[in-house]
Amino acid sequence: MFESLSDRLSGVFDRLRGRGALTEADVRAAMREVRIALLEADVALPVVREFVDKATEQAVGQQVLKSVTPGQQVVKIVHDALVEMLGSDAAELDLDTTPPAVIMMVGLQGSGKTTSTAKIARRLSDKDRKKVLMASLDVNRPAAQEQLAVLGKQADVATLPIVPGQAPVDIARRALQAARLQGFDVLLLDTAGRLHVDQALMDEMKAVAAETKPAETLLVVDALTGQDAVNVAVSFTEQVDLTGVVLTRMDGDARGGAALSMRAVTGRPIKFAGTGEGIDKIEPFHPERVAGRILGMGDVVSLVERAQETIKQEEAEALAKKMAKGQFDLNDLRGQLQQMQRMGGLGALAGMMPGMNKLKGQMNQGVLEGNILGRLDAIISSMTPKERSKPELMNAKRKIRVAKGSGTTVQEVNRLLKMHQEMANAMKKIRKMGGLGKLGALFGGGGALGNLPPDLMKGLPGGAGLPPGGLPQGLGDLPFKLPPGFKKKS
């Protein structure tokens, strides 16, 4: 998300950072470019005007222009202004009420409301350990209630049994009664969608709200519709007491106008962002982290959280034990590649690592081969079990066979073997220094590779350009840097 805006702003600020001194004219010229970038990102004009005026006023102050690093100061001012525009603090669901806490989902048809209902239910069930019940009140769209029931099975969340012919208010009343009797913590109500802001359906939604008294009323809007999404939010805000917004398809929104305008125009916080089609592809919306991604500062906190969610503890402990003996074969490397895939692939990780926005942009534009991790996995899969456990067996004849079997080249096979050898050598060096110490913590505990000696960092893939303090926990063994010599697409 925000790729085009991020690229434009990165170019503006790279020029500012590259200068030792700045004049007021330099800052005003840069802020004009920021204004154009925001407008091109489809951010609402009043929001852009207020944002640029406020940022410019602070950036042309004497404290900034006469500072040792004026370029960095301007970037910080813009970052803080972005955070304020996006809503300052992350807005969590307010479920502090007598159970069951009711969450009412509203929105236009096709915005992803039913899917978002299931995603939020899954998240509440898995991460917050809540007992959740879902109920569909959509009697207008064919098979809408059946769709929620199917999604409920996928998410492993209970859904209210379907009774044909019931009116939405009656379904809501029955759902609330069932939730109370069966001890559910949260009840999610998926209301009927609208092709436009239809008054009859609005009245129906108000009646449901009066019956169930929801703790949260979340509007689901499609981020790809840009300013239309903001206009829909304004219309709903006038009719219903919204408590927050869920933006879907944020992963496909390269401009980001809806996200950047929503809070300022509606006064309602963005609570969740849909980041893919999978039932688990939804994230809480953190303004500060999003601002960091837009300005190319990365989002290491989200990276750590994703690592903790996807790295399997038993695999990590088994690998730590092998490494304690100085062992690291291609099966282990394959496990690390698969962990990266589970975390969203190289492109997703690059967007969260500071200074790697350009790599992500190259992958999005197809300059670099997009499925690098898949190609590496294919090479390892084409080897025999014996070759994977003993890479030294890989002679010229075996490399040719593996390259043909994986649809790659012998050169790529050699690069993979070299990458493995570098990692294995690094582990042996650590062992010779007196053991791995707290290496177990690196793979799921609280360590960081930044504590290792610099000469060892050179031996680890991704050792260059790490954020201060090293890689986050659980990520020390992941080869973030592209294997040396991986060819670009022509």
N, C-alpha and C positions, 0 to 999 in steps of 0.2 A: 504494500500500500504506500501511497505518497511518493512513488518513484520519480515522477516527472518534477514535482515540487522540490523534492530533496536534491535532485540533480541541479536544478536551477539555483537553489540557495547555496549549495556547496560551491558552485562556481563563483558566486558573488563573494562569499566569505573567504574563499581561498585567496582571492585577490587582495582582500583587506588584510588577512594575516601575513601576507608576503611583504607588507610595507612596514618600515620602522616607525614612521610618523604619519598621522592622518590629519587632514584639514576638515573643517566643517563641510566644505564643498564635496570632499571625498565621501563623507558619511551620507550626505543628502543624496548623492548620486547612487550610492549602494542601496539606500532605502527606497529610491524610485524603482530600482530593479526588483527589490523585494515586493513592492506594491504590484508590479506587473506579474510577477511569478504567482502571487496569491490570486489575482484576478483570473489568470490563465488556469489556475487550479479550481476555478468555479466557486471561490469563496464569495459570500454575499458582499456587495459593495459597501454597505454601511459598516460591516465588520472590518473590512480591509482598511477603510478610511480611519476608523478609530484605532486599529492596531498600529498602522504606520505612523500616525500622528503621535501616539503615546511613545512608541519606540524611538522615533526620531528626536523627540524632545529630550529624552534621557541620553541618547547617544551623542548629541552635539554638545553636551555639557563639558566644562573645562576638566572635570575629574577624569573623564574618559579620554579626551583628546591629548591630555598631558600625561597620561599614564604610560608605564613602560611598555605595555602590550595593548595598545588601543584596539587593534583588530579583534583580539580575544574578548575584550570588554564589550565591544559591539555585539559579538556573537552571543555573549551571556545575556545581554539586554534583550535581544530578539528571542532567545530561548525562554527567558522568564515571561516575556509577553505572550509567547505561544502557549505556555503552560496555563497562564491566566485565561487566555481565549478558549482553551479546551476544557477548562473547569477546575484548575488548581489541583484539588485532591480527588483521588479515586472515590467514586460513589458506590458504596456497597448496598446490597439489598437490605432493607430494614424489616427484619422478620421478628423483631422483639415485641411480640404480642401473644395473646392467649392462643395456643394451637387450636385448630389449624390456621396458619398464616395464609391468607389468600393472595395469590398473584394473578391479576387479570391481564391477559395478552390481547392487545388490540392492534389494528393496522389494516392497510389495503390488501386486496387479493394479490397474490404473487410476490409479496415482500419477504416470504420465508417465515411467516408467523408460526405455523404448525411445527415446522422443523426446529425453530428457535425455542419453542415451548419444550420440546423433547430434550434439546441440548441443555437448557437451563435445569430441567428436572434431573438429568443425568449428573450434571455438575453438583447440584445440591445433594444428591444421593451419595455420590462417590467421595467428594472432597469435604463436604460439611456433615456427612453422616446423618442426613435428614431422611425421615420416612415420608416419601412424596407420592401424591396421587394426582393424576392428570385427568381432565374431563374436557371433551369437545362440545362446545355449544353451537357449532356451525351446522345448522340444519339446511342451509341454502345450497352449499357446494356439494355436488355428488361425491360420495365416499370420503368426505372430510373426516367423519368420525372414525371410519375404518382406518384411514391413514394414520391418525394419532395412535390407534390401538397397535398398528404394526410398528410404529416408531417406539412405542412403549416397550414392546418385546425386545427391540434392538438395544434400548437404553437400560433394560432391566428395571423399569419403573411401572408401577401399577396404573391402570387406566380404568375409569368408570365404565361398567358394562353398558352397552348401547340398548336403549329402549326406543324402538321406532315410534315416531309420531309425537314425541314430547316437544314442548316449546322450550326455547333457550332458558327462560327464567326458571321453569320447572326442573330442567336438567341441573342448573346451578344449585337450586335448593336441595335436590337429591344428592348432588356431589358433596355439598357442605355437610349434610347429615351423615353421609357415609364416612367422610373424613373424620368427623367427631367420634362416631361410634367405634371406628376401627383404629383410632389413635394415631392418625397421620399428623406429621408436623407441618407440612406445606401442601396446599391445594393449588394447582395451576389450572386456570380456566382459559381455554383457547376459544375466543369469541369468533363470530362470523366475520369474514373479510369483506371489504368494500371495494367496488370498482372506482368509486369516488366517495367524497364525503356525503353519504346518503343520510338524510334526516331520520327516516324510519329506523334504519339500523343504529343510528346514534341513540335514538330514544330507547331501543332495545338494550343497548350497552349500558345506558344510565340505569335502566330497571334492574339489570343484573348486578350493577355496582351497589344499588340501594339494598338489594337482597343479601349480598355477600359481604359488603363493607371491606373491600380489598385493602391489604396493607401496602401493596404495590400495584400500580397500573402502568404497565410498560408498553410503549408504542414501538412496534417493529417496522423499520423502514429500510429500503434497499439503498445502500450507499452509492451504487452505480447511477442512480437517478439524480444525483447532485442536488441542485437547488430545488428540484421538485420534492425531494425528500424533506427539505427544510420547510417548504410551503405546506406539505401534508402535516408535519409536526405542529406548525402554527395553527392550522385548522382544528386539529384534534385538541390542542391545548385550550382553545376557546370553548370547546364543548365538554371536555372531560378533565378531571383533576389528575393529570399525568404526574407520575413520580420519576420517570426516567425513560430513556430511549435505548433500544437495541438496534445497532447498525449491522445489517447482514451484508455479505459479499464484500467485506473490507479487503480481502485478499486480492480481489480483482479491480479495486478502485485505485488506479495509479495517480489520480489527481487529489482526491481527499477533500473536496470542497464541502461535502455534506458534514463530515466529521468536524471540520474547522469552523463551520458556521453554526452548527446545531445549538451548542450551549449559549452562545451569545444572542442568538435570535429568539430562542424559545425560553431560555432561563431554566431548562431542564437538563440534568446531567446525562451523558452517555454512560450507561452502566455496563453494557456488554458489546463486544464486537465479534461478529461471525467471521471466521478465518478459513473456511473450507466447507466441503460437503459432508465430511464425516460427523458422526454423532457427538464426537468429543471436540470438534473444531469451533470452540467458542472461548473467548478470553475476557476477563474483566478489563474495562477500559481505564488505563492509567495515563492521565494527561502528561505527566513528567516523562514517562518512558516513551510515549509517542512523540513528544517534542524532541527528545534525544535522537530517535530514529530519523525524524525529518531533517535534522541538522547534521546527520552523519556521525553522531556521537555514540551510536550503538545503544544496546539495551541489555547490558550484562545481567541485570537482575532477572529479567524474563528468561534469559538463557539458562541461568542457574535453576530457575523453577522448572523449566522444561526438562532439564537434565535429571532433576530429582524425580520427575514424574515418569520418565521413560527408561532410565537406567535401572535394570533389574538387580536387586541387592545380591541374590544368590550368584548371578553371573559375575558381578563385580568382585565378590569375595573369593570365588574360585580363581579368577584371573589374578587377584592379588597374591594368592598362595603360590601360583605358578611362577609369578614374577619374583617372589621371594627366593626362589631357587634359580633365578636367572633364566627362566624359560619363557619364550614368547614365539609361538609358531603362527602359521598362516590362518589357522582356525581362530586364534585369538584376534588377529587383525580383522578377519571377517566379522567377528562379533562386534568390533568397534565400528566398522563401516555400517553394520545393521543398526547400531544404536544411533548413528548420525541420521540414517534414513528415518528412524522412528521419531527423531526430533524435528523432522520436516525437511531434511535434505540440506545440501550445501548452500543453496540459495537462501533458504530461511535462516540458516545460521549466520551467513555472511551479513544479512541485514541487521543482526543483533550484535555483531562484533564491531567494536570501535575501529573506524578507518577502513572497513571492508565494503563500504557502499559501492565503490567502483566495480569490485568483483561481482557483486550482486547485479549491478546494471549490465555488465558484460554478459552474464548468464541469461538475463531476461531478454536481451537483444539477440541472443543466439551467437554472440562472438565466440564464447567458449562453449565447449560441448556440455549441454545441460545435464545429462545423466552420468556424470563422472563416477559417482558412487556405484551406480548400477553396473557400469563397465568393469570397475574393479572387482565387484562381487562376481560378475560373470567369469572373469579370469580365474578366480579362486575356485568357483564351482566346477570349472572344467578340469581341475586337477584331481588326481586320485587321493583317497584318504591318506595314503602313505606320503604322497608329495606334500600335502598340506601340513602334515606333522613334521616332515623333514625337508624343508625347502632346498637344502643343499643337494638334493637329488636332481634338481632341475638343470639338466644339461641341454645342449642345443636342440637335440631331437625332441625332447619332451616339450620345450618351449614352443616349437613349431606346432606340435599337436594341440597344445593348450590354446595357442593363438587362433588356430582354425576353429577349434571347438567353441570358443567364446566370441567369435566374430571380431576379434581385435588383431593387433599386430604383435610381432615378436618384441618390438621396441617397447610397447606398452606393458608386456609381460615383464620385461627387464626392469622397467621403472617401478612396477609394483614390488618386485623382489628387492630392489634397492631401498624402497621406502620401508619395507619390512625389516631389512637388515639394519637400517639406521635406528629403528625403534628398538630392535633386539640388542644392539650394541649399547644403546643408552641405558637400557635396563641392567646390562652386565656391569657398566661403569658404576651405577648407583650401588649395586650389590657389593662391588669391590671396596666401596668407601665405608663399608660397615653395615650393609643391609639397608632395607627399604624403610626402616623406622615406621613412620605412620602412613605408609603407602596405602594401606587399607582405607584410610580416611579420604585419600584422593579419589577413590572409586565409590563414593557414596557417603563419605564423612565430611570433615571440615578442613581439608588441606588445600594447598595451592602450589603450583609448580614454580611460582615466583620465588619461593624460598630456596630453590636449588641453585647450585653454583652456575655462573654464566656459561662456563665451557660445556656443561652438560646440556644447557638449554639449546645450544647449537645443534646437538644431536637429535633433538626431538622435533618431529614435524610440527610446524606452527609455532616454533620457538621464537621466531622474529615477530616484532610488532605486537607483543602481548600487552594487554592493559596493565596499568600499575598494580602490583600485587599478584601478578600471574593469572592463570586461567582459573575460572570458578571451580568449586568443588565438583568432583565427578567427571571433569572434562579433561583432566591432565593427559589422558592417553589418546585423545582424538586427534587425527591428522588434519587440522584445519587448513593448512597451507596446501595449495595444489601440488601434486607430485611434480618434481622438477621436470621440465621439458614437455609437459602435456601440451599437445599441439592445439592451436586455435583453429576454429573453422575458417575456411577460406571464403 
